Amino acid sequence: MNDYAALLSGIVCAGIGGELFVRGAVGLAHWVRISPGIIGAVVAAFATSSPELAVSISAALAGTSPIALGDALGSNIVNVALILALVLVVSGIQSSHDSVRRDFPVALLIPLCTGFLFIDGRLSRFDGVLLLGLFLVWLVVTAIEARKQRSATDEVLGEHRRWLVVCSCTGGLALLVLAGNLIVAGAKGIALSFGMDYFMVGVTVVAIGTSTPELATAVIAKLRGHDEVGLGTILGSNIFNGLFVVPVAAMINPITVVVRHEVALALVFGCVAVALTYPTRAGFIGRTRGALLLLLYGLYLLTVFTFQS
């Protein structure tokens, strides 16, 4: 199969598979009586990060781990500076106190921790274990807090018919596995033909493709008037990408990127994007922030391709 056709087919499979898996996973959580708060904070965020995880595992097993790192870091930028920005441009978002207190600081901390561990140009298996340890701490704290609250995530995203829950989970998972293999194969071929490194392909094209579930979630949540679902899912997805997806790839196959400034750029822009989104004291994120974030994303792409050339 042509590299471009493989990449495009993989992105389509990731979008459809991710959307199915999100609905199936949230419905399954409801089915087994997981608290609504945990569904919102953990299950939906994990499900929307499933394309990144599929690509990460496929890339690590194929010996192209930089694609996994680029995809995770690039997806975090896309989630905030493109997807959340587009939602904000339509209308502002009211964030919950819990997200401001718990998720924003962690989302800001992730690029700093990753950058510190990547000083030697390599994320080792031990580095992966350290990041995974931070993820487990966040997960426990989130689960404890979430049990005390309700969330509209189940109402917005969940599928409650049991046969459709099973079909959505299995069908979505199968498409995600296929998407991971197709995206890695296509991205690898394109990188070689254009002389681009694997990280660069991962942080641009692959990142946009695997962020489609977050886009669908944010739009659906906005249309149904549940801002906290879209914002919580995007922040949670960024945390999963940084503290789960990247460590899994590093533990399978240590990640080495030759051109370190590419990683530094992704980490800096990712951190700035989250900082620009930080709400006011009243918890409101206005439309002006959306415009600034879109400008930031444009500047990021310009900077990335300028350095590449």
GULUM-668504 format. One line per field, with one value per residue: residue number from 1; chain; x, y, z of N, C-alpha, C in turn. Coordinates in steps of 0.05 Angstrom, whole numbers, plus 5000, padded with zeros to 4 digits. Layout:
BEGIN
n	[NUM:...]
chain	[A:...]
n.px	[X:...]
n.py	[Y:...]
n.pz	[Z:...]
ca.px	[X:...]
ca.py	[Y:...]
ca.pz	[Z:...]
c.px	[X:...]
c.py	[Y:...]
c.pz	[Z:...]
***
This chain:
BEGIN
n	[1:2:3:4:5:6:7:8:9:10:11:12:13:14:15:16:17:18:19:20:21:22:23:24:25:26:27:28:29:30:31:32:33:34:35:36:37:38:39:40:41:42:43:44:45:46:47:48:49:50:51:52:53:54:55:56:57:58:59:60:61:62:63:64:65:66:67:68:69:70:71:72:73:74:75:76:77:78:79:80:81:82:83:84:85:86:87:88:89:90:91:92:93:94:95:96:97:98:99:100:101:102:103:104:105:106:107:108:109:110:111:112:113:114:115:116:117:118:119:120:121:122:123:124:125:126:127:128:129:130:131:132:133:134:135:136:137:138:139:140:141:142:143:144:145:146:147:148:149:150:151:152:153:154:155:156:157:158:159:160:161:162:163:164:165:166:167:168:169:170:171:172:173:174:175:176:177:178:179:180:181:182:183:184:185:186:187:188:189:190:191:192:193:194:195:196:197:198:199:200:201:202:203:204:205:206:207:208:209:210:211:212:213:214:215:216:217:218:219:220:221:222:223:224:225:226:227:228:229:230:231:232:233:234:235:236:237:238:239:240:241:242:243:244:245:246:247:248:249:250:251:252:253:254:255:256:257:258:259:260:261:262:263:264:265:266:267:268:269:270:271:272:273:274:275:276:277:278:279:280:281:282:283:284:285:286:287:288:289:290:291:292:293:294:295:296:297:298:299:300:301:302:303:304:305:306:307:308:309]
chain	[A:A:A:A:A:A:A:A:A:A:A:A:A:A:A:A:A:A:A:A:A:A:A:A:A:A:A:A:A:A:A:A:A:A:A:A:A:A:A:A:A:A:A:A:A:A:A:A:A:A:A:A:A:A:A:A:A:A:A:A:A:A:A:A:A:A:A:A:A:A:A:A:A:A:A:A:A:A:A:A:A:A:A:A:A:A:A:A:A:A:A:A:A:A:A:A:A:A:A:A:A:A:A:A:A:A:A:A:A:A:A:A:A:A:A:A:A:A:A:A:A:A:A:A:A:A:A:A:A:A:A:A:A:A:A:A:A:A:A:A:A:A:A:A:A:A:A:A:A:A:A:A:A:A:A:A:A:A:A:A:A:A:A:A:A:A:A:A:A:A:A:A:A:A:A:A:A:A:A:A:A:A:A:A:A:A:A:A:A:A:A:A:A:A:A:A:A:A:A:A:A:A:A:A:A:A:A:A:A:A:A:A:A:A:A:A:A:A:A:A:A:A:A:A:A:A:A:A:A:A:A:A:A:A:A:A:A:A:A:A:A:A:A:A:A:A:A:A:A:A:A:A:A:A:A:A:A:A:A:A:A:A:A:A:A:A:A:A:A:A:A:A:A:A:A:A:A:A:A:A:A:A:A:A:A:A:A:A:A:A:A:A:A:A:A:A:A:A:A:A:A:A:A:A:A:A:A:A:A]
n.px	[5017:5010:5048:5024:4970:4966:4977:4934:4890:4900:4893:4838:4817:4834:4805:4751:4753:4771:4729:4687:4708:4712:4657:4640:4674:4659:4606:4612:4636:4594:4559:4584:4578:4614:4634:4604:4638:4690:4685:4685:4734:4774:4761:4739:4781:4823:4803:4800:4853:4868:4881:4933:4960:4956:4986:5034:5051:5054:5094:5138:5146:5160:5209:5213:5210:5214:5171:5129:5139:5138:5085:5055:5072:5061:5006:4988:4997:4964:4914:4905:4922:4897:4848:4819:4824:4794:4743:4739:4740:4689:4656:4667:4693:4671:4708:4715:4726:4755:4786:4819:4849:4871:4883:4905:4956:4985:4985:5017:5064:5082:5111:5157:5179:5187:5224:5267:5282:5298:5345:5394:5384:5355:5302:5300:5284:5280:5269:5218:5192:5193:5161:5114:5103:5090:5043:5010:5005:4976:4930:4908:4897:4860:4819:4802:4782:4743:4704:4672:4640:4594:4587:4576:4593:4579:4527:4536:4572:4566:4545:4488:4461:4470:4488:4507:4547:4585:4596:4616:4662:4694:4696:4717:4767:4792:4796:4830:4878:4890:4895:4940:4982:4978:4987:5039:5068:5058:5076:5130:5149:5140:5172:5223:5224:5223:5265:5256:5258:5235:5210:5193:5153:5117:5103:5074:5038:5019:5003:4960:4924:4914:4888:4835:4791:4790:4775:4723:4698:4703:4673:4621:4610:4609:4566:4525:4524:4559:4611:4651:4661:4686:4733:4755:4765:4803:4846:4855:4868:4917:4948:4948:4974:5025:5043:5031:5026:5076:5114:5101:5117:5172:5187:5180:5214:5270:5272:5305:5323:5354:5358:5354:5331:5282:5249:5252:5227:5174:5160:5165:5126:5081:5077:5070:5021:4985:4991:4970:4918:4901:4852:4814:4806:4752:4745:4736:4748:4763:4742:4782:4828:4825:4835:4888:4913:4906:4939:4987:4992:4997:5046:5078:5078:5101:5152:5171:5174:5209:5257:5263:5273]
n.py	[4976:5045:5095:5144:5131:5091:5120:5157:5122:5099:5143:5154:5105:5111:5155:5138:5090:5109:5142:5105:5072:5107:5117:5065:5051:5088:5074:5021:5030:5054:5012:4974:5000:5041:5101:5164:5209:5187:5164:5210:5236:5198:5150:5169:5203:5167:5134:5170:5177:5130:5122:5146:5112:5064:5075:5087:5038:5006:5034:5030:4975:4968:4990:5045:5086:5144:5164:5152:5185:5235:5235:5234:5282:5319:5312:5331:5385:5396:5382:5424:5475:5475:5442:5454:5508:5521:5509:5547:5594:5595:5600:5620:5579:5550:5528:5473:5475:5433:5415:5459:5459:5407:5382:5420:5438:5389:5379:5422:5408:5362:5371:5395:5355:5314:5340:5346:5293:5281:5305:5280:5265:5219:5175:5129:5061:5062:5116:5116:5085:5119:5162:5135:5122:5173:5180:5140:5160:5208:5184:5155:5197:5225:5187:5180:5232:5236:5200:5227:5261:5280:5271:5296:5267:5214:5220:5252:5225:5170:5103:5065:5019:4951:4913:4946:4972:4931:4919:4969:4975:4929:4933:4985:4979:4941:4971:5011:4983:4966:5018:5037:5006:5018:5074:5079:5051:5081:5133:5122:5109:5158:5192:5173:5181:5236:5253:5267:5264:5212:5232:5283:5273:5246:5287:5323:5308:5255:5266:5302:5269:5228:5256:5261:5237:5268:5317:5305:5294:5343:5378:5353:5356:5411:5427:5403:5432:5421:5441:5424:5371:5368:5400:5373:5323:5334:5355:5311:5273:5295:5287:5231:5220:5241:5217:5164:5141:5156:5135:5079:5068:5079:5040:4994:5002:5039:5110:5149:5211:5243:5298:5342:5393:5392:5362:5395:5442:5423:5410:5461:5492:5462:5468:5524:5529:5503:5537:5585:5572:5571:5583:5643:5672:5664:5619:5620:5614:5653:5676:5703:5677:5631:5651:5668:5619:5593:5625:5612:5558:5562:5589:5551:5509:5537:5547:5495:5473:5510:5500:5448:5452]
n.pz	[5000:4984:5018:5033:5028:5066:5112:5112:5113:5162:5197:5188:5208:5261:5278:5273:5302:5352:5367:5372:5412:5455:5467:5477:5520:5560:5565:5582:5632:5658:5658:5692:5739:5754:5787:5766:5767:5763:5713:5682:5694:5687:5654:5604:5588:5583:5542:5498:5489:5467:5411:5408:5443:5416:5370:5395:5418:5372:5344:5379:5380:5328:5326:5320:5359:5366:5336:5369:5414:5389:5370:5419:5446:5406:5400:5449:5443:5399:5422:5459:5436:5387:5382:5432:5428:5382:5401:5442:5413:5391:5437:5505:5560:5620:5672:5719:5791:5809:5765:5757:5805:5807:5755:5719:5743:5740:5685:5669:5693:5669:5617:5638:5671:5633:5599:5634:5644:5593:5583:5570:5519:5514:5531:5577:5598:5653:5661:5639:5677:5721:5703:5696:5749:5770:5742:5764:5816:5806:5784:5828:5864:5834:5827:5880:5892:5852:5865:5899:5872:5818:5747:5681:5639:5626:5609:5564:5530:5535:5516:5527:5514:5520:5482:5442:5471:5477:5423:5407:5439:5424:5367:5362:5387:5354:5306:5324:5334:5282:5260:5287:5266:5211:5210:5232:5194:5147:5162:5172:5121:5094:5123:5110:5054:5048:5077:5129:5200:5246:5292:5277:5239:5272:5309:5279:5230:5246:5299:5293:5268:5306:5345:5335:5365:5412:5390:5371:5420:5448:5416:5416:5471:5478:5446:5474:5519:5562:5586:5622:5612:5560:5570:5614:5592:5552:5582:5615:5576:5557:5603:5606:5557:5566:5615:5611:5558:5533:5572:5568:5515:5520:5557:5528:5485:5491:5480:5433:5408:5356:5339:5385:5394:5371:5404:5449:5431:5423:5476:5502:5474:5485:5541:5544:5518:5553:5597:5576:5575:5627:5674:5696:5763:5772:5744:5690:5620:5568:5501:5476:5492:5461:5409:5416:5426:5377:5345:5370:5357:5302:5300:5323:5284:5241:5263:5272:5219:5196:5224:5207:5153]
ca.px	[5000:5024:5053:5003:4944:4968:4974:4907:4872:4904:4880:4809:4812:4839:4782:4727:4758:4773:4702:4672:4720:4704:4629:4639:4687:4643:4582:4620:4641:4567:4548:4595:4572:4636:4621:4604:4662:4713:4681:4693:4762:4793:4754:4737:4807:4839:4792:4807:4882:4873:4896:4961:4971:4959:5009:5058:5059:5063:5120:5159:5152:5173:5236:5212:5199:5211:5144:5111:5144:5128:5056:5045:5078:5047:4978:4983:4996:4940:4891:4900:4926:4880:4821:4807:4824:4771:4719:4739:4734:4660:4647:4684:4687:4672:4721:4708:4746:4772:4805:4839:4865:4884:4892:4922:4984:4998:4989:5040:5088:5091:5132:5181:5190:5197:5248:5289:5291:5308:5369:5415:5375:5344:5283:5305:5263:5278:5254:5191:5181:5189:5137:5090:5098:5075:5016:4995:4998:4954:4906:4897:4886:4837:4798:4791:4766:4721:4683:4656:4626:4580:4597:4557:4607:4564:4504:4544:4588:4562:4525:4477:4451:4493:4499:4523:4571:4604:4604:4633:4689:4710:4701:4735:4794:4803:4803:4853:4901:4895:4904:4967:5000:4978:4999:5068:5080:5057:5094:5157:5155:5140:5196:5246:5223:5227:5288:5247:5262:5210:5198:5180:5128:5099:5094:5057:5016:5008:4991:4934:4907:4906:4873:4807:4771:4788:4760:4695:4689:4701:4651:4596:4606:4602:4539:4505:4525:4574:4639:4670:4667:4706:4758:4766:4775:4827:4868:4861:4882:4945:4962:4952:4995:5052:5051:5025:5033:5105:5128:5097:5135:5200:5192:5182:5239:5280:5268:5327:5319:5380:5355:5341:5316:5254:5235:5251:5206:5148:5156:5161:5101:5061:5075:5058:4993:4969:4992:4952:4890:4895:4828:4815:4797:4725:4744:4727:4769:4749:4746:4808:4848:4823:4850:4917:4922:4908:4963:5009:4994:5009:5074:5092:5081:5121:5178:5179:5182:5232:5280:5266:5286]
ca.py	[5000:5071:5106:5164:5117:5077:5140:5168:5101:5096:5166:5149:5084:5121:5172:5122:5071:5124:5151:5081:5062:5126:5112:5038:5050:5103:5058:4998:5040:5058:4985:4960:5018:5059:5127:5183:5226:5172:5162:5235:5243:5177:5132:5183:5213:5144:5125:5188:5174:5103:5122:5152:5088:5044:5084:5085:5010:4997:5047:5019:4948:4970:5003:5073:5099:5173:5169:5150:5209:5258:5234:5241:5310:5335:5310:5349:5413:5397:5382:5450:5498:5473:5433:5470:5535:5524:5509:5572:5616:5595:5613:5614:5555:5552:5504:5466:5481:5409:5415:5480:5451:5381:5374:5441:5437:5365:5383:5440:5395:5340:5379:5400:5328:5300:5354:5340:5265:5279:5322:5264:5258:5192:5166:5101:5045:5072:5142:5108:5076:5143:5177:5118:5125:5198:5175:5125:5178:5225:5167:5149:5221:5232:5168:5186:5256:5233:5185:5246:5280:5269:5282:5294:5252:5190:5230:5264:5207:5141:5086:5049:4993:4933:4901:4967:4976:4909:4923:4994:4969:4910:4945:5008:4969:4929:4992:5025:4966:4969:5045:5040:4993:5033:5101:5076:5043:5104:5154:5113:5112:5186:5204:5164:5192:5265:5258:5277:5244:5200:5249:5305:5262:5241:5311:5339:5294:5234:5279:5312:5246:5213:5273:5264:5231:5292:5337:5297:5296:5371:5390:5342:5367:5440:5429:5395:5450:5409:5449:5410:5345:5372:5409:5351:5301:5344:5356:5283:5261:5304:5273:5203:5219:5247:5200:5136:5133:5159:5114:5052:5066:5079:5015:4974:5007:5066:5130:5167:5229:5255:5327:5348:5417:5386:5355:5419:5459:5411:5413:5489:5501:5448:5481:5551:5525:5498:5562:5605:5563:5572:5600:5665:5664:5655:5593:5624:5616:5669:5671:5715:5656:5614:5664:5667:5591:5587:5638:5597:5533:5570:5596:5525:5496:5553:5543:5468:5469:5526:5485:5424:5459]
ca.pz	[5000:4984:5045:5039:5031:5091:5134:5112:5122:5191:5210:5188:5227:5288:5284:5277:5324:5377:5375:5380:5437:5476:5474:5489:5546:5579:5570:5598:5659:5670:5661:5716:5761:5762:5793:5744:5769:5753:5684:5669:5699:5680:5632:5579:5580:5574:5517:5477:5485:5457:5386:5414:5455:5395:5353:5412:5420:5345:5337:5396:5371:5301:5329:5312:5383:5364:5326:5392:5430:5374:5370:5445:5451:5386:5407:5472:5432:5383:5439:5472:5419:5362:5388:5453:5417:5364:5418:5456:5394:5388:5462:5528:5575:5650:5683:5746:5811:5812:5743:5762:5827:5804:5729:5706:5752:5729:5656:5666:5704:5651:5599:5654:5679:5609:5590:5653:5639:5565:5580:5557:5492:5513:5552:5582:5611:5681:5659:5635:5703:5738:5693:5702:5777:5773:5731:5784:5838:5796:5781:5854:5875:5817:5833:5906:5890:5833:5878:5915:5854:5795:5722:5658:5617:5619:5594:5538:5513:5540:5502:5549:5505:5526:5458:5429:5487:5470:5395:5405:5451:5408:5341:5365:5394:5330:5288:5336:5329:5253:5255:5297:5247:5186:5214:5235:5168:5129:5172:5169:5093:5087:5135:5095:5027:5050:5094:5155:5221:5255:5312:5263:5227:5294:5323:5262:5216:5263:5323:5286:5262:5330:5363:5326:5387:5430:5375:5372:5448:5455:5401:5427:5498:5476:5434:5494:5542:5585:5582:5639:5600:5540:5582:5631:5575:5539:5602:5623:5554:5558:5625:5597:5536:5577:5637:5607:5531:5530:5588:5556:5492:5530:5570:5507:5469:5498:5459:5428:5386:5349:5339:5411:5395:5362:5429:5466:5420:5429:5505:5509:5463:5500:5567:5540:5510:5577:5613:5564:5580:5655:5678:5715:5789:5770:5730:5662:5598:5548:5472:5468:5496:5437:5387:5423:5424:5349:5336:5381:5341:5276:5305:5328:5258:5226:5276:5267:5191:5191:5233:5191:5127]
c.px	[5018:5026:5031:4976:4944:4964:4946:4887:4875:4891:4850:4801:4815:4815:4757:4730:4759:4745:4685:4682:4712:4676:4626:4651:4671:4617:4589:4624:4614:4555:4558:4594:4596:4624:4624:4629:4686:4710:4691:4723:4782:4785:4753:4764:4825:4829:4800:4837:4888:4887:4926:4974:4975:4983:5035:5069:5069:5090:5143:5166:5166:5200:5237:5199:5196:5184:5125:5114:5133:5098:5044:5048:5062:5017:4970:4981:4970:4915:4884:4900:4909:4851:4807:4804:4799:4744:4716:4731:4703:4648:4665:4675:4690:4684:4713:4732:4766:4793:4827:4859:4882:4897:4911:4951:4999:5004:5013:5066:5099:5113:5159:5195:5202:5223:5272:5300:5304:5333:5392:5407:5362:5324:5287:5281:5259:5263:5224:5177:5175:5164:5112:5083:5083:5047:4999:4987:4974:4928:4893:4883:4860:4813:4785:4773:4741:4698:4663:4638:4612:4591:4577:4569:4590:4540:4512:4556:4579:4540:4515:4465:4474:4505:4516:4548:4593:4614:4623:4661:4706:4716:4720:4764:4807:4812:4828:4879:4910:4907:4933:4987:5002:4992:5029:5081:5080:5076:5123:5166:5158:5165:5221:5247:5230:5252:5281:5253:5235:5195:5182:5153:5107:5087:5075:5033:5003:4993:4963:4914:4897:4891:4843:4786:4768:4771:4730:4683:4684:4677:4624:4590:4597:4573:4518:4507:4540:4604:4659:4678:4689:4733:4771:4778:4801:4851:4876:4876:4911:4961:4967:4974:5022:5061:5044:5034:5063:5120:5125:5116:5164:5207:5194:5208:5248:5280:5293:5321:5345:5379:5340:5324:5287:5237:5231:5229:5178:5141:5150:5133:5077:5056:5062:5029:4976:4968:4972:4922:4882:4873:4833:4806:4769:4722:4737:4751:4755:4757:4773:4830:4849:4839:4880:4928:4925:4933:4988:5013:5006:5038:5090:5098:5103:5149:5189:5189:5205:5258:5285:5280:5314]
c.py	[5025:5083:5127:5151:5103:5097:5151:5147:5097:5118:5163:5127:5093:5139:5157:5103:5085:5133:5127:5072:5081:5120:5085:5037:5065:5087:5033:5006:5044:5031:4971:4978:5033:5087:5147:5201:5212:5168:5187:5240:5223:5161:5146:5193:5190:5135:5143:5187:5147:5103:5127:5127:5067:5050:5080:5057:5000:5008:5035:4991:4947:4983:5032:5089:5129:5181:5170:5176:5233:5259:5244:5271:5328:5335:5328:5378:5416:5399:5409:5473:5497:5466:5450:5499:5540:5525:5536:5596:5618:5609:5604:5589:5561:5526:5499:5471:5457:5408:5435:5471:5426:5377:5394:5439:5412:5368:5402:5426:5374:5348:5384:5374:5314:5313:5348:5312:5262:5295:5307:5255:5231:5188:5136:5087:5055:5099:5136:5099:5099:5159:5161:5119:5151:5195:5160:5142:5196:5209:5161:5174:5228:5213:5174:5211:5252:5218:5203:5264:5265:5283:5278:5277:5229:5198:5239:5243:5177:5128:5066:5023:4973:4921:4921:4974:4956:4913:4947:4989:4952:4921:4968:4999:4957:4950:5008:5009:4968:4997:5049:5029:5009:5060:5099:5069:5066:5126:5147:5117:5140:5200:5197:5178:5222:5272:5270:5256:5235:5218:5271:5296:5257:5265:5328:5323:5273:5245:5289:5289:5231:5229:5276:5256:5255:5314:5331:5301:5326:5384:5380:5354:5396:5443:5421:5411:5439:5415:5432:5383:5349:5380:5387:5329:5309:5344:5328:5268:5269:5291:5244:5201:5222:5228:5171:5126:5134:5138:5086:5048:5063:5052:4992:4977:5035:5085:5148:5184:5244:5285:5335:5373:5413:5379:5379:5438:5449:5414:5442:5498:5487:5460:5509:5549:5521:5523:5583:5598:5566:5592:5624:5655:5654:5629:5596:5626:5629:5663:5682:5694:5637:5625:5663:5639:5584:5600:5622:5571:5540:5576:5570:5511:5510:5548:5515:5464:5487:5512:5461:5429:5470]
c.pz	[5000:5012:5053:5044:5058:5114:5135:5122:5153:5207:5211:5208:5256:5297:5290:5301:5351:5386:5385:5408:5460:5485:5487:5516:5567:5586:5587:5628:5673:5676:5686:5741:5772:5767:5770:5744:5757:5722:5670:5671:5688:5654:5606:5569:5570:5546:5494:5470:5472:5429:5390:5426:5434:5377:5369:5413:5394:5338:5353:5387:5344:5302:5321:5335:5381:5353:5350:5409:5415:5373:5396:5451:5432:5391:5430:5462:5416:5400:5450:5452:5393:5370:5409:5443:5399:5379:5432:5438:5390:5413:5484:5543:5605:5660:5711:5765:5813:5790:5748:5784:5822:5777:5716:5716:5741:5700:5651:5674:5685:5632:5614:5662:5655:5599:5608:5648:5611:5561:5566:5530:5490:5536:5555:5594:5640:5681:5655:5661:5721:5729:5699:5732:5783:5763:5752:5808:5830:5794:5807:5866:5860:5824:5860:5906:5873:5846:5894:5898:5832:5770:5700:5635:5608:5602:5566:5519:5514:5522:5523:5540:5505:5501:5442:5444:5479:5442:5392:5416:5433:5380:5342:5370:5369:5310:5298:5331:5300:5247:5264:5277:5221:5188:5217:5209:5148:5137:5168:5140:5084:5098:5119:5067:5027:5066:5121:5176:5232:5275:5298:5251:5249:5306:5306:5251:5234:5287:5316:5281:5286:5350:5356:5348:5406:5416:5376:5400:5455:5441:5412:5454:5497:5466:5455:5520:5566:5581:5597:5628:5579:5551:5598:5614:5561:5559:5611:5601:5552:5579:5618:5576:5548:5598:5634:5579:5526:5546:5577:5532:5500:5543:5550:5492:5476:5475:5457:5404:5381:5351:5364:5411:5387:5387:5447:5457:5427:5459:5513:5499:5478:5527:5565:5533:5535:5595:5602:5569:5609:5661:5697:5743:5790:5755:5701:5643:5575:5519:5463:5471:5471:5414:5391:5419:5394:5337:5346:5365:5314:5278:5309:5301:5241:5237:5269:5239:5183:5200:5217:5165:5130]
***
